[in-house]
Amino acid sequence: MTGIGESAAVGVIGGSGFYELLDKAREVRIDTPFGAPSDSFFLGEIGGVPVAFLPRHARGHRILPGEINFRANIWGMKALGVRYLLSASAVGSLREELKPLDVVVPDQLFDRTRGRVSTFFGDGVVVHMGFADPFCAHLAREIVGAGRAAGATMHEGGAYVCIEGPQFSTRAESHVYRQWGMDVIGMTNLQEAKLAREAELCYATMALVTDYDVWYEGEEDVTLEQVLANVRRNIETAQAIVRRVVPMLDLERDCTCRHAVENAINTPAELIPAATKQRLELLIGKYVG
């Protein structure tokens, strides 16, 4: 793996531009057992804290949501030593009170993706991990506090429905998601959250509202132009939140997220194939020897 010797305590996954926040920024390429991440990692500092940033869709937004190598992205963060992982993602609102340019920090996920790989495990090792609460509650609270201090309109909690895309919802789908109790809709956070939990990272997301999807009769149907205009405005908000929250994080704090795999490995260590043990050493080495 290239990049050995590099490290970061906090990771950020989002759209292009966050690396502009980093002092002493440098570009690092990381190879993983699961292939190449979306792009190079940008390493630097925010308030003296070592931070790694990864553009989720690559620079220039060249990767579809369903094409993202989520495993490689999260593995790279883990290999760098990241403890807190912040996600910034554009979402549509399914509630009138969640307005475009607001920021939602969800506490639940609902999966409507199809066929995406959502686990590091298999190939001789079975891990059944708790996922009832998919986001780190501590990190979520820190993000909400930092957002309010930055003057953003923050909403704490809510359900994020993750769809396959890349098309936006039909009107029927949008109404059904509202009936199900979903609050925001996006295309990326489900796999990130599952894999971050398997990697024992504290993960939470800033869901940046760009539009009302297609359910809201008081708005025109969502268009790419509308979404991109609000994305550009949301980037400034997200950057302000990241700039505030990173120096606030207690890097030595323990968390249940950091022990998620400890009692979740179902396969006896002696039955796990040697090749699988070697490939997953970063994740399970401390538990299976």
C-alpha positions in Angstrom: 0.0 0.0 0.0 1.4 3.4 -0.9 1.1 6.1 1.6 2.5 4.1 4.6 3.8 6.5 7.2 1.0 9.0 6.5 -1.7 9.5 9.1 -4.8 11.5 10.0 -7.1 11.6 13.0 -10.2 13.0 11.3 -11.5 12.1 7.8 -13.9 14.0 5.6 -15.7 12.5 2.6 -17.6 15.0 0.4 -17.6 17.0 -2.8 -14.6 18.6 -4.3 -13.3 21.7 -2.5 -12.9 20.6 1.1 -9.1 20.2 0.6 -9.1 24.0 0.4 -9.6 24.0 4.1 -6.4 22.1 4.8 -3.2 23.7 5.9 0.0 22.1 4.6 -2.1 20.0 2.1 -0.5 17.2 0.2 -1.8 14.5 -2.1 -1.4 10.9 -1.2 -2.5 7.8 -3.2 -3.5 4.7 -1.3 -3.9 1.2 -2.7 -6.2 -1.2 -0.8 -7.1 -4.9 -1.0 -10.4 -3.8 -2.5 -9.0 -1.7 -5.4 -8.5 2.0 -5.8 -10.4 4.6 -3.8 -12.4 7.4 -5.6 -9.3 9.6 -5.8 -6.2 10.6 -4.0 -6.5 11.5 -0.3 -5.6 15.1 0.6 -3.8 15.2 3.9 -3.3 18.4 5.9 -4.3 20.1 9.1 -7.3 22.1 10.4 -6.6 23.9 13.7 -3.5 21.7 14.1 -5.5 18.5 13.8 -4.3 16.1 11.1 -7.2 15.6 8.6 -7.7 13.5 5.5 -10.1 14.5 2.8 -11.4 12.3 -0.1 -13.7 13.5 -2.9 -16.4 10.9 -3.0 -17.2 11.2 -6.7 -13.5 12.0 -7.7 -12.4 15.4 -8.8 -14.7 16.7 -11.5 -17.5 14.5 -10.3 -16.8 11.5 -12.6 -18.1 8.6 -10.6 -21.8 7.6 -10.3 -23.2 6.8 -6.8 -23.5 3.1 -7.8 -19.9 3.1 -9.1 -18.2 4.3 -6.0 -15.7 1.9 -4.5 -17.0 2.4 -0.9 -14.9 -0.3 0.5 -11.7 1.2 -0.8 -12.7 4.7 0.4 -13.4 3.5 4.0 -10.4 1.2 4.0 -8.1 4.1 3.1 -9.5 6.2 5.9 -8.9 3.3 8.4 -5.4 2.7 7.1 -4.5 6.4 7.7 -5.6 6.0 11.3 -8.8 8.1 11.1 -11.0 7.9 14.2 -13.8 10.3 13.3 -15.2 10.3 9.8 -17.4 13.2 8.6 -19.6 12.9 5.5 -21.0 15.8 3.6 -23.7 14.9 1.0 -26.4 16.6 -1.0 -29.9 15.4 -0.2 -33.5 16.1 -1.2 -36.0 17.1 1.5 -39.1 15.0 2.1 -40.4 17.4 4.8 -41.6 21.0 4.3 -39.8 22.1 7.4 -36.5 20.9 6.0 -35.8 23.7 3.6 -33.2 23.9 0.8 -29.9 25.1 2.3 -30.7 23.6 5.7 -28.4 20.9 7.2 -29.9 17.7 8.5 -27.8 15.4 10.8 -29.7 12.1 10.5 -29.8 9.4 13.0 -31.4 6.7 10.9 -30.9 5.1 7.4 -33.2 3.1 5.1 -31.7 1.1 2.2 -33.2 1.3 -1.2 -30.0 0.5 -3.1 -29.6 -2.6 -5.3 -26.6 -4.9 -5.4 -24.0 -2.6 -3.9 -21.3 -4.3 -1.8 -21.8 -3.2 1.8 -19.4 -5.3 3.8 -15.7 -6.1 4.0 -16.3 -9.6 5.3 -17.0 -12.9 3.6 -14.5 -15.3 2.0 -14.5 -17.5 5.1 -15.3 -15.0 7.9 -18.8 -14.2 9.0 -19.5 -11.0 10.9 -23.0 -10.1 12.1 -22.7 -6.6 13.5 -25.3 -4.4 15.3 -26.5 -1.6 13.1 -29.7 -0.4 14.9 -28.2 3.1 15.3 -26.1 3.6 12.1 -24.5 6.9 13.0 -22.2 7.9 15.9 -24.4 9.9 18.3 -21.5 11.7 19.8 -20.1 12.9 16.5 -23.5 13.8 15.3 -24.0 16.1 18.4 -20.7 17.7 17.8 -21.6 18.5 14.2 -25.0 20.0 15.2 -23.3 22.2 17.8 -20.6 23.4 15.4 -23.2 24.0 12.7 -25.4 26.2 15.0 -22.3 28.1 16.2 -21.5 28.7 12.5 -25.0 30.2 11.9 -26.4 27.3 9.9 -30.0 26.1 10.2 -29.4 22.6 11.7 -31.9 19.8 12.2 -30.8 17.0 14.7 -32.1 13.5 13.8 -34.1 12.2 10.9 -34.2 9.2 8.5 -32.1 9.2 5.4 -33.4 7.0 2.6 -30.6 5.9 0.3 -31.7 5.2 -3.3 -29.8 3.6 -6.1 -29.9 6.5 -8.6 -28.4 8.0 -10.6 -31.9 9.1 -11.5 -34.0 11.2 -9.1 -37.2 9.7 -7.6 -40.5 9.4 -9.4 -43.3 11.3 -7.9 -44.9 8.1 -6.7 -41.7 7.0 -5.0 -41.3 10.4 -3.3 -44.8 10.3 -1.8 -44.2 6.7 -0.6 -41.0 7.6 1.1 -42.8 10.4 2.9 -45.5 8.0 4.0 -42.8 5.7 5.4 -41.6 8.5 7.6 -38.4 9.3 5.7 -37.0 12.8 6.1 -34.3 13.2 3.5 -33.2 11.3 0.3 -29.8 10.7 -1.1 -27.6 8.2 -2.9 -24.4 7.5 -1.0 -24.5 7.3 2.8 -25.8 3.8 3.4 -22.7 1.9 2.3 -20.4 4.5 3.9 -22.1 4.1 7.3 -22.1 0.3 7.2 -18.5 0.0 6.2 -17.4 2.7 8.7 -19.0 0.7 11.5 -17.2 -2.4 10.3 -14.0 -0.4 10.3 -14.8 0.8 13.8 -14.9 4.5 12.8 -17.2 7.1 14.4 -19.2 8.2 11.4 -21.9 10.9 11.0 -23.1 13.0 8.0 -24.0 16.5 7.2 -27.0 16.1 4.8 -27.1 19.3 2.9 -30.6 20.0 1.6 -30.6 21.1 -2.1 -34.3 20.7 -3.1 -37.8 19.3 -2.1 -37.5 16.3 -4.4 -40.7 16.0 -6.5 -43.4 15.6 -3.9 -43.8 19.3 -3.0 -46.5 21.0 -5.1 -45.2 24.5 -4.2 -42.0 23.8 -6.0 -41.0 23.0 -9.5 -39.8 19.5 -10.2 -36.1 19.0 -9.1 -33.6 19.7 -11.9 -29.8 19.2 -12.0 -29.4 23.0 -12.4 -31.3 23.7 -9.2 -29.4 21.1 -7.3 -26.0 22.3 -8.4 -26.8 25.9 -7.6 -27.7 25.0 -4.0 -24.8 22.6 -3.7 -22.4 25.5 -4.3 -24.1 27.4 -1.6 -24.1 24.4 0.7 -20.4 23.8 0.3 -19.6 27.0 2.1 -21.9 26.0 5.0 -20.3 22.5 5.2 -16.8 24.0 5.1 -17.7 26.3 8.0 -19.0 23.4 10.0 -15.9 21.3 9.3 -13.6 24.2 10.2 -15.3 24.5 13.6 -16.0 20.9 14.5 -12.5 19.4 13.8 -10.6 21.2 16.6 -13.5 20.4 19.0 -13.2 16.7 18.7 -11.7 14.7 21.6 -9.3 12.4 19.7 -8.7 10.2 22.8 -12.4 9.6 23.6 -13.5 6.0 23.6 -16.7 5.1 21.9 -18.8 2.0 21.2 -18.2 2.5 17.5 -14.5 1.6 18.1 -15.5 -1.9 19.4 -18.2 -2.7 16.9 -16.5 -5.9 15.6 -15.2 -7.2 18.9 -18.1 -9.5 19.7 -19.5 -9.7 16.2 -17.2 -12.3 14.5 -19.1 -15.6 14.3 -16.4 -17.7 12.7 -13.8 -19.3 15.0 -10.4 -17.8 14.4 -8.9 -21.2 13.6 -11.4 -21.7 10.8 -10.8 -18.3 9.0 -8.7 -18.9 5.9 -5.1 -17.5 6.2 -5.5 -15.4 3.1 -8.7 -13.8 4.5 -7.0 -13.1 7.8 -4.1 -11.5 6.1 -6.3 -9.3 3.8 -8.4 -8.2 6.7 -5.6 -7.7 9.3 -6.4 -4.0 9.5 -9.9 -4.8 10.7 -9.8 -8.1 12.6 -6.2 -8.7 13.4 -6.5 -7.6 17.0 -9.4 -10.0 17.5 -8.4 -13.2 15.7 -4.6 -13.0 16.0 
